[in-house]
């Protein structure tokens, strides 16, 4: 258990009450560094961060239940809720009267009511939003925090009670207390922090960005007592393991990592508000330290910030009982679409759930400043990503590095890995003060960049793709082979006997069909941005309805003019196909839309030809190999081998989804009242 006390006098009073004596009747030492099952913490130090304790908290108080004491008890109640009722609270008071139980019960009820009110408001806020992935994720988390309210076991006893020791052992289900270790001395020095600095590095980090700096932050508001000191240190530890940066600085309330000109931090603020502790995950860069031809500074920041965000989110997923409210904080006028010089927006804090939901539904983020509608420049805030849920924040190509040399400058990643020896050679010349190759590169802040390495100053035009040997190129999967063999596997020249025009129009049809799917994706993306009630199913309904309307008259004419011979061997099959053609068309078009919108063009082509391949095999089986040919049989074998080769050479870590897939995902449940 953990003992929370104002001073050592109360602890001595507790020791006398517990009768900590050995077999000879001698008083045991108050402090023991080796063996202990109780801890002392001075909760009056500022700031006070509640530690974790499995059994529970023993709060030793004097004559009165002061405001400071009730705040500590409220934090302990929050921790009991986070621990799902596995932690208990025992309050030992020097003088106990009848009003104390009433005060403690009122405190317990008010803490539960404020907890219920807070998360009820957050749930109502999420429910009011239209259907979206972020909204559903947030709704599920808030419902868990709201409804999973465990019973809080809290009791009060007098320190002078002769049975106090037995009551403590029974209440906490522990063995008799042998000794007490004091981890907080009179100077409020916390030994558990292992001598960490109290302040952040002044030369590398300021509380607010400078004029030329821009910063993006994820701010988590956590009720006091829910995130203990041990939990925060674990969060910092997983962030350090994930970042693996060249410079790391950890202090009591945060962590700073630096890569080249990019600074990323995790900062805890415990004194800004009486109800919440704030955790900010920030990425900052100085625009003046970047090259002039770097128009999107956040591209460099996200490559490092995404790793820390992913690690922290995984921590919250493992500790899913810790509740939080998340906000997106943007500092810098580059993040906003400022049309005029006056009243420029330079900083804004936005609800993260609403931002992600707005990106999914509208493709933009807008907010109101006074009577003016402003918008966020998503190309500057989220380069290379289109986030519609929390997990999308670290799904960026910028986070992947091939070599340590490429880690220095994200722009170098666009080149082949064969440039690594050249980079190493240039880097070695820099280390030996041979900077003759860099003298011709104009840069206004070269003096500041040299201290952190000069690789980012190397001009990109030095590395041309023509200089890359072909042997060093990474083998890429070839999708042309399966498409060619798949087409040959389906080709039957016997069909020319009946309709030669089909043979000549087939390539034109294939080209028009491909253009049709690309145009449909573009139309759907634009409709999703402009039409508030648009969703994937509604788009398919409108598209297929228009297609069916245009083809209705030609279909009626075709059916009316078609005559099936009664002596045909496949009369029943022909009638079945003609009668069910409308169902086939509906299913085929919807299936094609779903597939073409969810995978990229290469995989769509492979899957499309696989469908025709299976259809051809089925036709051979039904018609007893009536139309089988040698070249079609060989093409089928080559098609299977080429498909196997395609999936063996493909990168398993590659994102197979097109950019439009995130807009389609789960959009069939968007706006239920309209799409049903």
N, C-alpha and C positions, 0 to 999 in steps of 0.2 A: 504494500500500500504506500501511498504518498502522503506525507504530512505537510499541510500548508499552515504556516504560522506567521504571526506578525514579527516575533522576536524570539530570542533564546529564552527569555524568562518564561514565556508560555510553554516552551518545550521542557524546561526544567520542572514546571508545574505538572506537565503531563508525565514526566519520568517518575516523579514522586507518586503520582496516582497509579502508575503501572507497576510500581515496586520492582524496578529492574535491579535485582540483587543476585549475587552468585550464591553458591552453596554455603560459603562461609559467612554470608551475611554482609559482604562488602558490596558497595555500590559499583555497578558496572560503568564503564566509561561511556560518556555521552556520544563521543565520536569514535567510529570504527571504520577504517578504510578498507578492510578486507571482508569482514562478514557483517551483513546487515540485511534486514528485510523491511526496513522503513527508511524513508527519506524526508529531509526537511527542505522546504523551499520558502523563501521570503517573497510573498506575493505583493509586497508594497514597492518592489523595485519597478522602475519605469525604463523600458516597457516590460510588461509582464507577459510571458508566453507560457501557456499551460503545458506541462509535460504530459506524456502518456503514462498510464499506470494500469496494469491489468486488473488488479483486485479492486481498487477504488481509491477514494480520497478521504483522508482524515483532516478536517478543517478545525484547527484549534483557534478559538476566539476568546476575547476577554468578556467584559461585563455586558457590552452593548453590541448589537448587530448593526454595524455601521454600513454606510453606502458602499465602501470599498469591499467589505465582507460579502454583502449581498451580490455585488457584481461578480466576485469570484465564484460564489455558489451558482449563479446563473451560467457562468462559463462551464462549470463542472456538469451542470444539467445538460448543456448542449453536448458535451463529450459523452455523457451516458447515452444520449439519443444516437450519436454517431456510432458508438460501440454496441448498439442494439440491446441495451439494457444489461450488458455483461459487467459494467462498472457500477459501483455503489458509492454513496456519499454518507459519511459519518461526521457529525458536527459535535465537537466537544467544547462545552462552554463553562466558564468558571462559575457563573451564577445563572441558574435556569429558573425561569418563571413561567406562568401560564401563557403569557402573551407571545413567548418565543415560538411555540408550536403553531400558533395562529399566523404569525409573521412568515414562518417558513412555508406553511401550506399555501398562503397567499402568493409568496414568491414562486413556488412551484407552479401554481395555476397560471399566474401571469406569464411565466416563461413559456409554458406550453401554448398559451393563447397567442402570444406574440409569434411563436414559431408557426402555429397553424395559420395565423393571419398573413404572415409574410409569404408562405408558399402557396396559400390560396390565391393571393393576388398574382403571383407569378404564373400559377396555373390558368387563371382567368385571362391573363395577358396572352398566354400561348394559345388558348382555345379561340380567342377572338380573331387570330390570324387565319388566312386561308390555308388550305392543305398544302404542305410542303414537307420535304424531308427533314429540314432543320426544326420545323415546328413540331413534327411528330417525335423526333428524338428528345427535344426539350420537354415535351409534354410527358413522355414516359419517365424521364428522370425526376421531374417535379412531383409527379404522382407518387413515386416511390418515397421521396423525402417527406411528403405530406401525410401519407396514409400509414406508413410503417412507423408508428409512434410507440415505442416500447414503454413498459411501466418503469418509473424511476423510483428506485429504493433509496430513501433518505431518512435518517433517524437522528435524534438529538439526545445527548446524554450530558451529565454533569462531570466535570473533571475530577471532582471529589468523590465520585461514586466508588465504593470499595470493589465493586464487581466490574469496573470499567475494562480491565484487561480481558476478562472472560467475554464481555459483550463485544469487544473489538474482534477477538478471535472467532467468535461465532458469526458475527455479521459479515466479516470479510472471508471467513472460511480459511484461516491461516493458522499456522503453528504459533505457539507463544512467542512474543516479540523478544528477541535476544539483545539486539543492539540497534542503534539508530545512526545512520550516516548523514552528516550534514553536508549538502552539496552547495549550499549558498551561505557564505559567511556574512559578517556585518557590513562588508563593503559591496555586497550584492554582486559578487564575482561568480559567474556560473562555470563550474569546472567541467560540465558536460560539453562545453563548446570548444574545449581543447585549445584555449588561447587564441581563438579567432579574432581578427581585428574588429573593432566596433564600427569604424567608419569605412565607406567605400573609397576606392583610390581617387583622390581629388584631381589628379592630372588626366585621368582617362574617362571619368564619368562625372557628370553634373546632374543635379535633380531634374533640370529642365534643359532641353536641347538649346544649343547656341543658334545664332541667326542663320548660319549657313547649313545647319544640320537638319535632317528630317528623321522622324521616328514613327514607327508603327508598333503598337502595343496591344496585347490582349490582357485586359484587366479583370481579375476574378475577385469578386466581393464575397467573403466567407464570414458567416456569423462567428463572433468571438467564442473561442473554446472548441470549435469544431476541428481546427487544424492545429495540432500540438507541435511542440518544438521538434520532437523526433520525426514527425511526419514531414515537416518542412525540410529538415536536414536530409531525409531520404529523397525528397523531390530534387533538392540541389545535387545530390549524389548521382541520380539517374541522368540529370541534365549534363553533368560533367562527363559521364561515360558516353553519352550520345554525341556531344559536341566534338571532343578530341581536338581542341583548338591549340594553337601555338602559344597562347597566353591565357592563363586562368587566374582569377583572383576571387577568393571566397572570403566573405566577412559575415558577421553575425546575422545580418538581415538580407543577405543576397549573394549573388554570384555574377561576376563579369567575365566573359570570354571575348577574345578579340582575334580576328583573322584579317590581316592586312589593314584595311581602313574600316572594316565592319565591326561594330560593337554590339554584342547581345548580352542581355542581363535578365536575371530573375531577382526582383526586389520585393521585399515584404515591408509593408507599412502598417504599423500597429497603433500609431498614435493619432492618425488623421480623423478617425471616427470612433465613437463610443460603442457602436453596435457591430462593426465589421472590421476584419483584418483584410487588407488588400494585397494581392499577389499580382505583380505586373511582369509579363514576359515581353521584353522590348527588343527591337532591332533598330540600330541608329547608324547613320552614315553622314559624313560631311561631304556635301556636293562639291566643295572647292578642292577636295582631295581626289576627286575622280577626274578622268580624262574628259576633255571637251566633247568627244564623240560618244559619250555614254548618256543617252537621253533618258534612260529608265534606271534610276539608281537602285530601286528595290529589287532588281534582278540579282544584284550582288548580295543584298541583304537576305533575301529569301533562301538562298543556298545554304546559309548557316542558321537562320532563325527557324526554318522548318524542322530541323533536327531537334531543337530544344522544345518546340511546340509539340512535336510528336511524343517525346519522352514524357513531358508533363501530362499530356492527355492520357497516355498509358498509365501513368501514376493515378490519375483520377478514376480511370476505369477499374483499376485494381482496388482502390479505396473508394468504391462507389457510394459509400454512406456519407461522404463529405459533400455537403451541399454548397452550391456557389451560383453567383449571378455573373455572367460574362459580358464584357463590353469590348468593342473595338475602338481604340483611341488612335487618332491620326493627328500628327503634328507636322505641319508644313503645307504651304499653299500649293505645292505641286500635286497634292492629293485631291484637290478640288477643282471643279470646272468654274473658275472665276472669270466672268466675262468682262467686268469693269474694273477700273483701278480702285474705286471707292468701295468700302465695305467688303473687302476681300476676306474670305474665310481662310483662316490659317490653322485652326485646330478644332477638333470635334470629337466628342465621345458618343458612340452609337451602340445600341443594343446589338450584340453579335447575332442572336437568333433572328431578329428582324432583318438584319443585313443579308444573311444567307438566304432567307426566305424571299426577300425582294430580288436578289440576283437570280434565283431559280424561276420566279414567276414573271418578272419584268425585265430582267437582264440589266438592271441598274439599281443604284441606291440614291434616293432623294430624301431631303429633309428640309425643314422650314426654319429660316432665320428671320425673326420679326415677321414681315409680310412678304418675304422674298423666298422663292423656291430655289434651293441649291442642290447640286448633285456631286457625287464622288467620281473621280476619274479612275475607273476600275483598271485601266491599262497601267496606271502608275502604282496602284495599291496592290493588285494581284496580277503581276505579269506572269504569263505562261500557265495560269491556272484559272479555272472557272468554279470557285467553291460554292457548293450548295449545301454542304454539311460540314461538321467539324473535321472529319477525316480528310476532306479535300484540301485542308490547309497545308498539309505536308505532302500531297501527291503532286509534286512538281518535278519536272526533268532537271531543274537546276540543282537538286539535292544530291545527284549522283556524280561521283568523281571516279575517274579511272586511275589516276596516279596522284601522288602527293604533290607533284609539280603543278598539275592542273588545278589543284585545290587553291593555289595562290590567286588565280584570276579566272572567274567563271567564263570569260569570253573565249579562253583557249580551248574549252571543251568542245567547241564546234569543229575542231580539227581532228585529224586522225591521231591515234596513239603513237604513230611513228615519229611525230614531232617531239616526243619526250626526250630523246637523246640531245636534240638541238637545244631544247629548253635547259636541260641539265648543264650543257656546255656553256650556254650564255649565263646561267646562274652562277656557275663556277667562276667565270671571268668577272662577274660582279663582286663575288666574295674576295677576289684577289685585286680589287680596286681597278680592274680594267674596264672602264666605263666608256671607252672610245666609241662603241657601237651605239651608245645611248645619247651621245652629245647632240645628234641631229634631231632628236625628238623634242618638240616644243611642249613644255608643261609648266604651268605657272606655280605649281606647288611641289616641284621636284625635291626641294630640301626637306619637306616634311615626309615625302614618301620613301626616301632613301633609307631612313632609319628603320622602316618596316619591310625592306626588300624592294628591289627595283624591277621585278618581273612584270608587274602590272604596267610599267612604262614602256615595255617593248611593243612597237607598232605591230598590228595584226598583219599588215601586208607583207611582213617578212616571211610568213608561213603561207605558201601558196599550195593549193591542192595539186598542181601539176608536178610538184617536187616529191610527192609521196609515191614510193614504189608500189606497184600493183600487188606484189607479194605480201606486203604488210597490211593490206586492206582486210578488214574483217569480212568473212564470208556472210553474205546476206541471203535469206531464203528467197528463192525464185518462184514467183507465182505464175509466170508465163507458161511453164511446162505443164502444170495441171490443167490450165485452161485450154491449151492447144490439144492435149491428149483427150481431155474431156469432150471437146467438140468433135474430135474424130471418132471417139467411142460412140457418139450418138448419131453420127452422120450415116445415112443409108441412101445410096444413089437410086435404090428402087423406088423411092418416093417421086423421083422425077418423071416416072411413068404416068403419075396422076396429076401433078401440079408442078410444072417447071418454074413457074413464077416464084414459088416459095423459096427455091434454091437461090435465085438471084436477089430476092428481097431480104433474105435472112441476115446478111451483114448490116444492111441499112437498119433493119429492125433492132439488131443488137446495139448499134450505136445510139439510136434514138431512145432505146430503153435505158441505157446508161445515163444519157443526158437527162432523161425524165426523172430518175432517182436523185441525181444531184440537184436538179431544180426543185424537186419536192422537199429535200432537206433544207434548202435555202428558204423556201416559202414557209415551211413549218417553223423555222427559227425566227423569221420575221414576224409571223403571226403570233408566236408565243410572247414576243416582246411587246407587240402593239395591242393585242387583244387580251383583256384581263381574264376572260372566262375561257380562254383557249387551253385545251389539253390534247394529249396524243390521240385518245379515242375519238374526241370530237373532230379533230383534223382528219382522221381516217374516215369517219362517217361522211363528212362533207366531200372529201375527195372521191371516195367510192360511189357516192350518190351522183356526183356530176359525171363520173365516168360511165356509170350504168345508164344514166339518162341519155348521154350522147350515143351509146352503143345499143340502146333499146330497139330503135327502128331497124338498124342493120341486122340485129340478131333475129328479129321477127321475120324479116325477109329471108334470111338464111335458113331458118327452120322451115318456113313455108315452102321454099324451093328445094329443100333436101328430100331425096327419096332413097329409102333404104330397101335394098332388094330382099325379098322374102326368102330367097334361097341362099342368102349370104350366111357363111358359117359363124359370123360374129354379130348376127342380127340383135340378139339380146343385149350384148355389150354396147353396141352402137346406140340403141334406144336408151339404155341407162345413162350413157355419157351425155346424150342430148338432153334428156330430162333433168339431169342433175347439174347441168352446166352452170346455172346461176349460183348454186351453192359452191361449186368449185371456184368460180371467179371471185366470190366474196372472200373465201378462205385464202386463196392464193394472194390476192392483193394485200390483205391485212397481214399475212405472213411475210410477204416481201417487204412491206413497210417496216414491220417490227425488226426484221433481220437487218435490213440495210441501215436502219437508224442506230443499231446497237453495236455493230462491229464495223471495222474499217473496210475499205474497198477491197483489199486483198483477200481477207477472210470471207467477205461476202461472195466474191467470185469463186473461191474454192467450194464453199458450201452450196452455192447455186449449181455448179457443175456436178457436185456430188449428188444432188437431187436428180438431175437428169441422168446421171450414171445409174442410179438405182432404178429409175423409171425404165431405162433401156434394158436392164437386166430382167425386170419384171415383164417387159414385152416379149423378150426372148423366151421366157418361161411359159407365158400364156399361149404364145403362138408356136410353141414347139420348135424353136430355132428356125422359123420360116424365113426370116430376113437376116439371119446372121451372115457376116462376111469375115474374111480373114483379117483385113485391116482394122475392122471394128473390134475384133477380139484382141488383137495385139495392142490396139489403142487403149482398151480397157485395162490390160495388164500394166501398160506404161503409166496410165492415169493413177492407178493404185500406188505404184512405186514412187511417182512424183509427189503425190500427196504425203506419203510417209517421209520422203526427203524434205518436203517443205516444213513439216512440223518438227522434224529432228533438228533442223538448222535454225529454227526460229528462236529468238531470245525469249525465254520464259518470263523474264521480268518486264518485258515490253508491254506497254499499255495497249490493249487490243481495241479499246473503245475510241470511236471518233469523238471530236469535240462536241458534237450535238448530242451524244449519248447522255450526258449529265442533265441536259434539259428534258430528255425523254423519260429518264428513269423515274419511276413512280408518278409520272404525270397523269396516268390513267385514273388516279384517285383525286386529282386536283379538282376543286370545286364540285363536290358531289351533287349538289342540287341541280347543276346544269348538265353535268356529264352523265348522269344516270340515265 
